[in-house]
Amino acid sequence: MTLTIWVDAWQIQCCGQNFATGDVISWTLLEADPEDYADVVGSERAQEIDFCEEHHGQGEGRAPTSVEVLSITEVHCRYGVPPGATEKVNCPVPGTTVLVPVDKADGWAKDRPDVSFTGYLVTARYAT
């Protein structure tokens, strides 16, 4: 059984570990709400996300899960102030997602033209 795991850029930048395809790693996994990722990766792709990796707060007290990394995809999207917003808060702009398959992840992917790096989609399976 394969899993799709969201890894926020800021989580790995703060205190995460680098990882690569084929690595077995231990992560604290929280069940993902697809709505949280729909604007970043699109509604259809968001439905595929099973878990998010968590290093802070919400993950405390949960046992880590060992997984083998099968594939890694960088996720980039544009951010902007939504039309009609009363506050100048940048949010993901739906429909601007750029997916880039990679072999390694260190949290510091280069921005692409007109989009910013926001995280990784990781396909994995439970390690035995």
MIFIKOL-223872 format. One record per residue: x, y, z of N, C-alpha, C in turn; residue number from 1; chain; residue in one letter. Coordinates in pm, whole numbers, m for minus. Each point is the difference from the previous one (the first is absolute). Example, Ala and Ser with C-alpha at 12.3 -4.5 7.8 and 13.67 -1.06 7.14 Angstrom:
! residues 2
<r n_east="1319" n_north="m569" n_up="780" ca_east="m89" ca_north="119" ca_up="0" c_east="90" c_north="120" c_up="0" seq="1" mol="A" type="A"/>
<r n_east="m35" n_north="105" n_up="m72" ca_east="82" ca_north="119" ca_up="6" c_east="m77" c_north="109" c_up="73" seq="2" mol="A" type="S"/>
***
This chain:
! residues 128
<r n_east="85" n_north="m119" n_up="0" ca_east="m85" ca_north="119" ca_up="0" c_east="89" c_north="125" c_up="0" seq="1" mol="A" type="M"/>
<r n_east="m30" n_north="91" n_up="m93" ca_east="78" ca_north="123" ca_up="m4" c_east="m76" c_north="113" c_up="69" seq="2" mol="A" type="T"/>
<r n_east="75" n_north="94" n_up="50" ca_east="m53" ca_north="117" ca_up="70" c_east="50" c_north="125" c_up="m71" seq="3" mol="A" type="L"/>
<r n_east="m79" n_north="105" n_up="2" ca_east="47" ca_north="130" ca_up="m46" c_east="7" c_north="90" c_up="121" seq="4" mol="A" type="T"/>
<r n_east="116" n_north="60" n_up="20" ca_east="28" ca_north="81" ca_up="119" c_east="40" c_north="140" c_up="m44" seq="5" mol="A" type="I"/>
<r n_east="m63" n_north="100" n_up="61" ca_east="38" ca_north="140" ca_up="m23" c_east="107" c_north="38" c_up="101" seq="6" mol="A" type="W"/>
<r n_east="107" n_north="64" n_up="m49" ca_east="107" ca_north="51" ca_up="87" c_east="13" c_north="149" c_up="m29" seq="7" mol="A" type="V"/>
<r n_east="m36" n_north="84" n_up="97" ca_east="11" ca_north="146" ca_up="m17" c_east="146" c_north="40" c_up="m13" seq="8" mol="A" type="D"/>
<r n_east="27" n_north="94" n_up="m89" ca_east="136" ca_north="52" ca_up="m16" c_east="55" c_north="50" c_up="133" seq="9" mol="A" type="A"/>
<r n_east="m80" n_north="77" n_up="74" ca_east="51" ca_north="60" ca_up="124" c_east="30" c_north="m106" c_up="105" seq="10" mol="A" type="W"/>
<r n_east="m73" n_north="m112" n_up="m1" ca_east="26" ca_north="m105" ca_up="99" c_east="139" c_north="m60" c_up="m20" seq="11" mol="A" type="Q"/>
<r n_east="34" n_north="m34" n_up="m124" ca_east="131" ca_north="m60" ca_up="m25" c_east="110" c_north="105" c_up="15" seq="12" mol="A" type="I"/>
<r n_east="m27" n_north="126" n_up="m36" ca_east="99" ca_north="106" ca_up="15" c_east="33" c_north="25" c_up="146" seq="13" mol="A" type="Q"/>
<r n_east="m101" n_north="m6" n_up="84" ca_east="17" ca_north="29" ca_up="143" c_east="82" c_north="m108" c_up="70" seq="14" mol="A" type="C"/>
<r n_east="m48" n_north="m121" n_up="m4" ca_east="68" ca_north="m105" ca_up="77" c_east="m21" c_north="m139" c_up="m59" seq="15" mol="A" type="C"/>
<r n_east="m30" n_north="m4" n_up="m128" ca_east="m19" ca_north="m130" ca_up="m64" c_east="132" c_north="m59" c_up="m47" seq="16" mol="A" type="G"/>
<r n_east="m8" n_north="m121" n_up="m48" ca_east="118" ca_north="m67" ca_up="m52" c_east="m10" c_north="m10" c_up="m152" seq="17" mol="A" type="Q"/>
<r n_east="114" n_north="10" n_up="m66" ca_east="2" ca_north="m22" ca_up="m144" c_east="m39" c_north="m145" c_up="m25" seq="18" mol="A" type="N"/>
<r n_east="m58" n_north="m27" n_up="m116" ca_east="m36" ca_north="m137" ca_up="m34" c_east="6" c_north="m16" c_up="m150" seq="19" mol="A" type="F"/>
<r n_east="5" n_north="m126" n_up="m43" ca_east="11" ca_north="m31" ca_up="m142" c_east="m83" c_north="m123" c_up="m32" seq="20" mol="A" type="A"/>
<r n_east="m26" n_north="m19" n_up="m128" ca_east="m70" ca_north="m119" ca_up="m45" c_east="77" c_north="m123" c_up="48" seq="21" mol="A" type="T"/>
<r n_east="m71" n_north="m95" n_up="58" ca_east="62" ca_north="m122" ca_up="51" c_east="33" c_north="5" c_up="148" seq="22" mol="A" type="G"/>
<r n_east="2" n_north="119" n_up="60" ca_east="29" ca_north="12" ca_up="143" c_east="m115" c_north="m56" c_up="83" seq="23" mol="A" type="D"/>
<r n_east="35" n_north="m56" n_up="115" ca_east="m100" ca_north="m35" ca_up="102" c_east="15" c_north="104" c_up="109" seq="24" mol="A" type="V"/>
<r n_east="m109" n_north="71" n_up="28" ca_east="3" ca_north="109" ca_up="97" c_east="m115" c_north="m16" c_up="98" seq="25" mol="A" type="I"/>
<r n_east="14" n_north="62" n_up="116" ca_east="m107" ca_north="m1" ca_up="101" c_east="m57" c_north="139" c_up="12" seq="26" mol="A" type="S"/>
<r n_east="m129" n_north="12" n_up="m24" ca_east="m70" ca_north="127" ca_up="6" c_east="m121" c_north="m11" c_up="90" seq="27" mol="A" type="W"/>
<r n_east="m35" n_north="111" n_up="60" ca_east="m128" ca_north="10" ca_up="69" c_east="m102" c_north="39" c_up="m106" seq="28" mol="A" type="T"/>
<r n_east="m99" n_north="m86" n_up="m20" ca_east="m100" ca_north="22" ca_up="m104" c_east="m135" c_north="33" c_up="61" seq="29" mol="A" type="L"/>
<r n_east="m64" n_north="102" n_up="m54" ca_east="m135" ca_north="38" ca_up="39" c_east="m92" c_north="m20" c_up="m119" seq="30" mol="A" type="L"/>
<r n_east="m122" n_north="m45" n_up="24" ca_east="m95" ca_north="m14" ca_up="m111" c_east="m21" c_north="136" c_up="m65" seq="31" mol="A" type="E"/>
<r n_east="m2" n_north="0" n_up="m131" ca_east="m12" ca_north="125" ca_up="m75" c_east="m145" c_north="27" c_up="m37" seq="32" mol="A" type="A"/>
<r n_east="m36" n_north="128" n_up="0" ca_east="m129" ca_north="45" ca_up="m50" c_east="25" c_north="55" c_up="m141" seq="33" mol="A" type="D"/>
<r n_east="m51" n_north="m68" n_up="m103" ca_east="28" ca_north="44" ca_up="m138" c_east="m32" c_north="146" c_up="m26" seq="34" mol="A" type="P"/>
<r n_east="m98" n_north="55" n_up="68" ca_east="m36" ca_north="141" ca_up="m20" c_east="117" c_north="93" c_up="33" seq="35" mol="A" type="E"/>
<r n_east="86" n_north="m44" n_up="93" ca_east="115" ca_north="83" ca_up="38" c_east="101" c_north="16" c_up="m113" seq="36" mol="A" type="D"/>
<r n_east="m5" n_north="m89" n_up="m99" ca_east="100" ca_north="m2" ca_up="m106" c_east="m57" c_north="28" c_up="m139" seq="37" mol="A" type="Y"/>
<r n_east="m130" n_north="16" n_up="m10" ca_east="m66" ca_north="15" ca_up="m130" c_east="52" c_north="121" c_up="m78" seq="38" mol="A" type="A"/>
<r n_east="20" n_north="114" n_up="65" ca_east="48" ca_north="118" ca_up="m71" c_east="146" c_north="m14" c_up="m43" seq="39" mol="A" type="D"/>
<r n_east="76" n_north="m81" n_up="72" ca_east="142" ca_north="m17" ca_up="m29" c_east="24" c_north="m101" c_up="m112" seq="40" mol="A" type="V"/>
<r n_east="m67" n_north="m116" n_up="7" ca_east="27" ca_north="m107" ca_up="m98" c_east="m118" c_north="m31" c_up="m92" seq="41" mol="A" type="V"/>
<r n_east="m111" n_north="67" n_up="20" ca_east="m121" ca_north="m29" ca_up="m77" c_east="m87" c_north="m100" c_up="74" seq="42" mol="A" type="G"/>
<r n_east="m130" n_north="10" n_up="m19" ca_east="m96" ca_north="m85" ca_up="74" c_east="22" c_north="m148" c_up="m23" seq="43" mol="A" type="S"/>
<r n_east="24" n_north="m38" n_up="m125" ca_east="16" ca_north="m142" ca_up="m32" c_east="124" c_north="m59" c_up="68" seq="44" mol="A" type="E"/>
<r n_east="111" n_north="69" n_up="m12" ca_east="125" ca_north="m50" ca_up="62" c_east="m10" c_north="5" c_up="152" seq="45" mol="A" type="R"/>
<r n_east="m68" n_north="99" n_up="55" ca_east="m14" ca_north="11" ca_up="145" c_east="m73" c_north="m121" c_up="59" seq="46" mol="A" type="A"/>
<r n_east="m93" n_north="m57" n_up="m76" ca_east="m74" ca_north="m118" ca_up="47" c_east="91" c_north="m120" c_up="20" seq="47" mol="A" type="Q"/>
<r n_east="117" n_north="0" n_up="m64" ca_east="94" ca_north="m111" ca_up="10" c_east="86" c_north="8" c_up="126" seq="48" mol="A" type="E"/>
<r n_east="4" n_north="115" n_up="67" ca_east="89" ca_north="18" ca_up="115" c_east="m62" c_north="m69" c_up="122" seq="49" mol="A" type="I"/>
<r n_east="74" n_north="m98" n_up="54" ca_east="m46" ca_north="m76" ca_up="116" c_east="42" c_north="64" c_up="131" seq="50" mol="A" type="D"/>
<r n_east="126" n_north="48" n_up="5" ca_east="57" ca_north="51" ca_up="124" c_east="82" c_north="124" c_up="m27" seq="51" mol="A" type="F"/>
<r n_east="25" n_north="76" n_up="106" ca_east="100" ca_north="106" ca_up="m4" c_east="104" c_north="m33" c_up="107" seq="52" mol="A" type="C"/>
<r n_east="122" n_north="37" n_up="m29" ca_east="111" ca_north="m23" ca_up="93" c_east="4" c_north="118" c_up="95" seq="53" mol="A" type="E"/>
<r n_east="20" n_north="m27" n_up="129" ca_east="m9" ca_north="105" ca_up="102" c_east="117" c_north="m10" c_up="97" seq="54" mol="A" type="E"/>
<r n_east="70" n_north="112" n_up="19" ca_east="110" ca_north="6" ca_up="96" c_east="m36" c_north="80" c_up="126" seq="55" mol="A" type="H"/>
<r n_east="m109" n_north="72" n_up="m4" ca_east="m29" ca_north="96" ca_up="106" c_east="m139" c_north="m24" c_up="58" seq="56" mol="A" type="H"/>
<r n_east="m23" n_north="53" n_up="117" ca_east="m131" ca_north="7" ca_up="64" c_east="m93" c_north="m118" c_up="m16" seq="57" mol="A" type="G"/>
<r n_east="m69" n_north="m7" n_up="m111" ca_east="m104" ca_north="m100" ca_up="m19" c_east="53" c_north="m143" c_up="4" seq="58" mol="A" type="Q"/>
<r n_east="127" n_north="m19" n_up="m28" ca_east="56" ca_north="m133" ca_up="m5" c_east="53" c_north="m52" c_up="133" seq="59" mol="A" type="G"/>
<r n_east="0" n_north="84" n_up="103" ca_east="55" ca_north="m41" ca_up="129" c_east="m76" c_north="m119" c_up="57" seq="60" mol="A" type="E"/>
<r n_east="76" n_north="m95" n_up="52" ca_east="m60" ca_north="m117" ca_up="64" c_east="m38" c_north="m111" c_up="m97" seq="61" mol="A" type="G"/>
<r n_east="18" n_north="22" n_up="m128" ca_east="m32" ca_north="m104" ca_up="m99" c_east="128" c_north="m76" c_up="m36" seq="62" mol="A" type="R"/>
<r n_east="m12" n_north="m129" n_up="m14" ca_east="114" ca_north="m82" ca_up="m36" c_east="34" c_north="21" c_up="m148" seq="63" mol="A" type="A"/>
<r n_east="128" n_north="8" n_up="m32" ca_east="39" ca_north="14" ca_up="m140" c_east="m35" c_north="m126" c_up="m80" seq="64" mol="A" type="P"/>
<r n_east="m21" n_north="20" n_up="m128" ca_east="m30" ca_north="m109" ca_up="m92" c_east="117" c_north="m14" c_up="m97" seq="65" mol="A" type="T"/>
<r n_east="49" n_north="m121" n_up="m17" ca_east="109" ca_north="m24" ca_up="m94" c_east="m58" c_north="m27" c_up="m139" seq="66" mol="A" type="S"/>
<r n_east="49" n_north="76" n_up="m97" ca_east="m45" ca_north="m16" ca_up="m138" c_east="121" c_north="m5" c_up="m93" seq="67" mol="A" type="V"/>
<r n_east="m17" n_north="m68" n_up="m112" ca_east="100" ca_north="0" ca_up="m105" c_east="m46" c_north="97" c_up="m109" seq="68" mol="A" type="E"/>
<r n_east="86" n_north="93" n_up="m36" ca_east="m33" ca_north="101" ca_up="m100" c_east="8" c_north="m62" c_up="m139" seq="69" mol="A" type="V"/>
<r n_east="m111" n_north="5" n_up="m74" ca_east="m6" ca_north="m55" ca_up="m135" c_east="20" c_north="108" c_up="m106" seq="70" mol="A" type="L"/>
<r n_east="m55" n_north="120" n_up="24" ca_east="18" ca_north="111" ca_up="m93" c_east="m20" c_north="132" c_up="74" seq="71" mol="A" type="S"/>
<r n_east="60" n_north="105" n_up="m57" ca_east="m7" ca_north="134" ca_up="59" c_east="m34" c_north="98" c_up="m111" seq="72" mol="A" type="I"/>
<r n_east="m95" n_north="88" n_up="27" ca_east="m38" ca_north="104" ca_up="m96" c_east="0" c_north="135" c_up="71" seq="73" mol="A" type="T"/>
<r n_east="81" n_north="93" n_up="m52" ca_east="m5" ca_north="137" ca_up="51" c_east="m131" c_north="63" c_up="m45" seq="74" mol="A" type="E"/>
<r n_east="m60" n_north="80" n_up="87" ca_east="m122" ca_north="72" ca_up="m34" c_east="30" c_north="150" c_up="8" seq="75" mol="A" type="V"/>
<r n_east="m27" n_north="67" n_up="m111" ca_east="17" ca_north="145" ca_up="m10" c_east="m135" c_north="59" c_up="m39" seq="76" mol="A" type="H"/>
<r n_east="m32" n_north="118" n_up="50" ca_east="m120" ca_north="70" ca_up="m42" c_east="19" c_north="150" c_up="19" seq="77" mol="A" type="C"/>
<r n_east="m89" n_north="77" n_up="m58" ca_east="4" ca_north="145" ca_up="15" c_east="m80" c_north="37" c_up="124" seq="78" mol="A" type="R"/>
<r n_east="42" n_north="105" n_up="65" ca_east="m72" ca_north="55" ca_up="115" c_east="m43" c_north="141" c_up="m34" seq="79" mol="A" type="Y"/>
<r n_east="m117" n_north="40" n_up="50" ca_east="m49" ca_north="134" ca_up="m23" c_east="m114" c_north="32" c_up="94" seq="80" mol="A" type="G"/>
<r n_east="m38" n_north="126" n_up="5" ca_east="m113" ca_north="44" ca_up="81" c_east="m127" c_north="m33" c_up="m79" seq="81" mol="A" type="V"/>
<r n_east="m90" n_north="m78" n_up="59" ca_east="m123" ca_north="m37" ca_up="m72" c_east="m84" c_north="123" c_up="m35" seq="82" mol="A" type="P"/>
<r n_east="m68" n_north="m3" n_up="m114" ca_east="m87" ca_north="112" ca_up="m37" c_east="m105" c_north="24" c_up="109" seq="83" mol="A" type="P"/>
<r n_east="m20" n_north="124" n_up="35" ca_east="m100" ca_north="36" ca_up="99" c_east="45" c_north="m16" c_up="144" seq="84" mol="A" type="G"/>
<r n_east="124" n_north="m43" n_up="22" ca_east="50" ca_north="m19" ca_up="136" c_east="15" c_north="135" c_up="69" seq="85" mol="A" type="A"/>
<r n_east="m33" n_north="5" n_up="127" ca_east="15" ca_north="124" ca_up="77" c_east="136" c_north="10" c_up="65" seq="86" mol="A" type="T"/>
<r n_east="71" n_north="m113" n_up="11" ca_east="135" ca_north="0" ca_up="56" c_east="98" c_north="m38" c_up="m110" seq="87" mol="A" type="E"/>
<r n_east="120" n_north="52" n_up="9" ca_east="101" ca_north="m30" ca_up="m101" c_east="78" c_north="m124" c_up="41" seq="88" mol="A" type="K"/>
<r n_east="m69" n_north="m114" n_up="m1" ca_east="60" ca_north="m128" ca_up="35" c_east="15" c_north="m81" c_up="m128" seq="89" mol="A" type="V"/>
<r n_east="121" n_north="m44" n_up="m28" ca_east="23" ca_north="m82" ca_up="m119" c_east="m52" c_north="m141" c_up="22" seq="90" mol="A" type="N"/>
<r n_east="m70" n_north="m51" n_up="m98" ca_east="m56" ca_north="m135" ca_up="3" c_east="37" c_north="m69" c_up="m131" seq="91" mol="A" type="C"/>
<r n_east="0" n_north="m135" n_up="0" ca_east="26" ca_north="m70" ca_up="m126" c_east="m105" c_north="39" c_up="m105" seq="92" mol="A" type="P"/>
<r n_east="46" n_north="20" n_up="m122" ca_east="m90" ca_north="32" ca_up="m111" c_east="m35" c_north="m132" c_up="m70" seq="93" mol="A" type="V"/>
<r n_east="m127" n_north="m42" n_up="8" ca_east="m40" ca_north="m126" ca_up="m64" c_east="35" c_north="m1" c_up="m148" seq="94" mol="A" type="P"/>
<r n_east="41" n_north="m117" n_up="m47" ca_east="29" ca_north="m16" ca_up="m142" c_east="141" c_north="40" c_up="m42" seq="95" mol="A" type="G"/>
<r n_east="86" n_north="34" n_up="96" ca_east="135" ca_north="43" ca_up="m34" c_east="106" c_north="m104" c_up="38" seq="96" mol="A" type="T"/>
<r n_east="m41" n_north="m118" n_up="37" ca_east="91" ca_north="m103" ca_up="49" c_east="97" c_north="m48" c_up="m108" seq="97" mol="A" type="T"/>
<r n_east="126" n_north="m13" n_up="41" ca_east="102" ca_north="m61" ca_up="m83" c_east="60" c_north="m115" c_up="81" seq="98" mol="A" type="V"/>
<r n_east="m6" n_north="m122" n_up="m54" ca_east="53" ca_north="m119" ca_up="66" c_east="131" c_north="m40" c_up="m67" seq="99" mol="A" type="L"/>
<r n_east="103" n_north="m24" n_up="83" ca_east="133" ca_north="m33" ca_up="m52" c_east="50" c_north="m127" c_up="68" seq="100" mol="A" type="V"/>
<r n_east="5" n_north="m114" n_up="m71" ca_east="54" ca_north="m122" ca_up="59" c_east="149" c_north="17" c_up="31" seq="101" mol="A" type="P"/>
<r n_east="42" n_north="m45" n_up="119" ca_east="140" ca_north="9" ca_up="42" c_east="39" c_north="m130" c_up="70" seq="102" mol="A" type="V"/>
<r n_east="130" n_north="m21" n_up="17" ca_east="50" ca_north="m119" ca_up="69" c_east="34" c_north="27" c_up="146" seq="103" mol="A" type="D"/>
<r n_east="21" n_north="130" n_up="35" ca_east="41" ca_north="37" ca_up="136" c_east="m80" c_north="120" c_up="46" seq="104" mol="A" type="K"/>
<r n_east="m13" n_north="12" n_up="131" ca_east="m71" ca_north="115" ca_up="58" c_east="81" c_north="54" c_up="118" seq="105" mol="A" type="A"/>
<r n_east="25" n_north="131" n_up="m3" ca_east="69" ca_north="64" ca_up="112" c_east="m74" c_north="123" c_up="52" seq="106" mol="A" type="D"/>
<r n_east="m116" n_north="30" n_up="m59" ca_east="m80" ca_north="114" ca_up="43" c_east="35" c_north="131" c_up="m67" seq="107" mol="A" type="G"/>
<r n_east="100" n_north="1" n_up="m83" ca_east="47" ca_north="126" ca_up="m60" c_east="m5" c_north="m4" c_up="m152" seq="108" mol="A" type="W"/>
<r n_east="m107" n_north="m49" n_up="m55" ca_east="m16" ca_north="m3" ca_up="m146" c_east="2" c_north="142" c_up="m55" seq="109" mol="A" type="A"/>
<r n_east="57" n_north="15" n_up="m118" ca_east="5" ca_north="132" ca_up="m63" c_east="m139" c_north="37" c_up="m50" seq="110" mol="A" type="K"/>
<r n_east="m34" n_north="128" n_up="21" ca_east="m127" ca_north="49" ca_up="m54" c_east="6" c_north="m6" c_up="m152" seq="111" mol="A" type="D"/>
<r n_east="m113" n_north="m20" n_up="m59" ca_east="m16" ca_north="m3" ca_up="m144" c_east="m60" c_north="134" c_up="m42" seq="112" mol="A" type="R"/>
<r n_east="5" n_north="34" n_up="m128" ca_east="m59" ca_north="127" ca_up="m43" c_east="m148" c_north="11" c_up="41" seq="113" mol="A" type="P"/>
<r n_east="m33" n_north="108" n_up="66" ca_east="m138" ca_north="36" ca_up="38" c_east="m64" c_north="m90" c_up="106" seq="114" mol="A" type="D"/>
<r n_east="74" n_north="m97" n_up="55" ca_east="m54" ca_north="m86" ca_up="105" c_east="104" c_north="m19" c_up="109" seq="115" mol="A" type="V"/>
<r n_east="m45" n_north="m34" n_up="120" ca_east="89" ca_north="m21" ca_up="114" c_east="m10" c_north="m143" c_up="49" seq="116" mol="A" type="S"/>
<r n_east="110" n_north="m51" n_up="49" ca_east="4" ca_north="m134" ca_up="58" c_east="m82" c_north="m1" c_up="128" seq="117" mol="A" type="F"/>
<r n_east="m88" n_north="m99" n_up="14" ca_east="m86" ca_north="m5" ca_up="118" c_east="8" c_north="m131" c_up="77" seq="118" mol="A" type="T"/>
<r n_east="43" n_north="m109" n_up="m66" ca_east="10" ca_north="m127" ca_up="71" c_east="23" c_north="m115" c_up="m94" seq="119" mol="A" type="G"/>
<r n_east="m14" n_north="m120" n_up="57" ca_east="22" ca_north="m123" ca_up="m78" c_east="m121" c_north="m91" c_up="11" seq="120" mol="A" type="Y"/>
<r n_east="m28" n_north="m70" n_up="m107" ca_east="m89" ca_north="m115" ca_up="2" c_east="90" c_north="m122" c_up="m5" seq="121" mol="A" type="L"/>
<r n_east="m12" n_north="m85" n_up="100" ca_east="86" ca_north="m117" ca_up="11" c_east="m87" c_north="m124" c_up="m8" seq="122" mol="A" type="V"/>
<r n_east="35" n_north="m89" n_up="m92" ca_east="m66" ca_north="m129" ca_up="m6" c_east="89" c_north="m96" c_up="77" seq="123" mol="A" type="T"/>
<r n_east="m61" n_north="m77" n_up="90" ca_east="77" ca_north="m88" ca_up="87" c_east="m81" c_north="m126" c_up="29" seq="124" mol="A" type="A"/>
<r n_east="67" n_north="m94" n_up="63" ca_east="m70" ca_north="m118" ca_up="52" c_east="54" c_north="m26" c_up="139" seq="125" mol="A" type="R"/>
<r n_east="m82" n_north="m68" n_up="79" ca_east="44" ca_north="m31" ca_up="135" c_east="123" c_north="m88" c_up="m7" seq="126" mol="A" type="Y"/>
<r n_east="101" n_north="33" n_up="80" ca_east="123" ca_north="m79" ca_up="3" c_east="m23" c_north="m124" c_up="86" seq="127" mol="A" type="A"/>
<r n_east="59" n_north="m109" n_up="m41" ca_east="m17" ca_north="m125" ca_up="77" c_east="123" c_north="m33" c_up="78" seq="128" mol="A" type="T"/>
***
